[in-house]
Amino acid sequence: MAQQTAELVILGQRVTVRSSDIDPEIFEEALRLASAKIGEAEKRGQVAVPYQVAVVALLDLAEEYVKSKRRVLELKEKWNEKSSRLLNLIESNF
């Protein structure tokens, strides 16, 4: 996969970003998500410097990531518990 470039706009300032060798669809989706989070941070109006907007957007993304990661771990734990119970039921019938 070839390296890609794109532009993000933070408070009117253009920032060029380059991808590492990742799937182009993932890169595009990540750009859309970053742009949306930057837009949300700009609308809050609490910060007026581009790097501060970027930091706020980053923190929003990090919060979503941590919540998602915890949810995945909870689901894995539930799945493992149910799998163990099912295995015990199967083994007890043989």
C-alpha positions as CSV (number, residue, x, y, z in Angstrom):
1,M,0.0,0.0,0.0
2,A,1.2,3.4,-0.9
3,Q,1.6,6.3,1.5
4,Q,-1.2,8.8,1.3
5,T,-1.6,12.5,2.1
6,A,-4.6,14.6,3.1
7,E,-5.4,17.9,4.6
8,L,-7.2,18.7,7.8
9,V,-8.4,22.2,8.6
10,I,-8.1,23.4,12.2
11,L,-9.5,26.9,12.8
12,G,-8.8,27.8,9.2
13,Q,-5.2,26.5,9.3
14,R,-4.5,23.7,6.9
15,V,-2.5,20.8,8.3
16,T,-1.1,18.1,5.9
17,V,-1.1,14.6,7.2
18,R,0.5,11.5,5.8
19,S,-0.5,7.9,6.3
20,S,1.7,5.1,7.1
21,D,1.2,2.1,4.8
22,I,-2.4,1.4,5.9
23,D,-5.5,0.5,4.0
24,P,-6.8,3.5,2.1
25,E,-10.3,3.0,3.5
26,I,-9.1,3.0,7.1
27,F,-7.1,6.2,6.4
28,E,-10.2,7.9,4.9
29,E,-12.4,6.8,7.8
30,A,-9.8,8.0,10.3
31,L,-9.7,11.4,8.5
32,R,-13.5,11.7,8.6
33,L,-13.5,10.9,12.3
34,A,-10.7,13.3,13.0
35,S,-12.4,16.1,11.0
36,A,-15.6,15.5,12.9
37,K,-13.9,15.7,16.3
38,I,-12.0,18.8,15.3
39,G,-15.3,20.4,14.2
40,E,-16.9,19.5,17.5
41,A,-14.0,21.0,19.4
42,E,-14.1,24.2,17.3
43,K,-17.8,24.6,18.0
44,R,-17.3,24.5,21.7
45,G,-15.5,27.8,21.4
46,Q,-13.4,27.2,24.5
47,V,-10.1,27.3,22.6
48,A,-8.8,29.6,20.0
49,V,-5.5,28.2,19.0
50,P,-5.3,25.4,16.4
51,Y,-3.1,23.1,18.5
52,Q,-5.5,23.4,21.5
53,V,-8.4,22.4,19.2
54,A,-6.3,19.4,18.1
55,V,-5.6,18.4,21.7
56,V,-9.3,18.7,22.7
57,A,-10.2,16.5,19.6
58,L,-7.5,14.0,20.5
59,L,-8.8,13.8,24.1
60,D,-12.3,13.2,22.8
61,L,-11.0,10.4,20.6
62,A,-9.0,8.9,23.4
63,E,-12.1,8.9,25.7
64,E,-14.1,7.1,23.0
65,Y,-11.3,4.6,22.5
66,V,-11.0,3.8,26.2
67,K,-14.8,3.4,26.5
68,S,-14.8,1.1,23.5
69,K,-11.9,-0.9,24.7
70,R,-13.5,-1.4,28.1
71,R,-16.8,-2.5,26.4
72,V,-14.9,-5.0,24.2
73,L,-13.2,-6.4,27.3
74,E,-16.5,-6.7,29.1
75,L,-18.0,-8.5,26.1
76,K,-15.0,-10.9,25.9
77,E,-15.4,-11.7,29.6
78,K,-19.1,-12.4,29.2
79,W,-18.4,-14.5,26.1
80,N,-15.8,-16.5,28.0
81,E,-18.1,-17.1,31.0
82,K,-20.9,-18.3,28.7
83,S,-18.5,-20.5,26.7
84,S,-17.2,-22.1,29.9
85,R,-20.8,-22.7,31.2
86,L,-21.7,-24.2,27.8
87,L,-18.6,-26.4,27.8
88,N,-19.4,-27.6,31.4
89,L,-23.0,-28.5,30.3
90,I,-21.7,-30.4,27.3
91,E,-19.1,-32.3,29.3
92,S,-21.6,-33.1,32.1
93,N,-23.9,-34.8,29.6
94,F,-21.2,-37.2,28.3
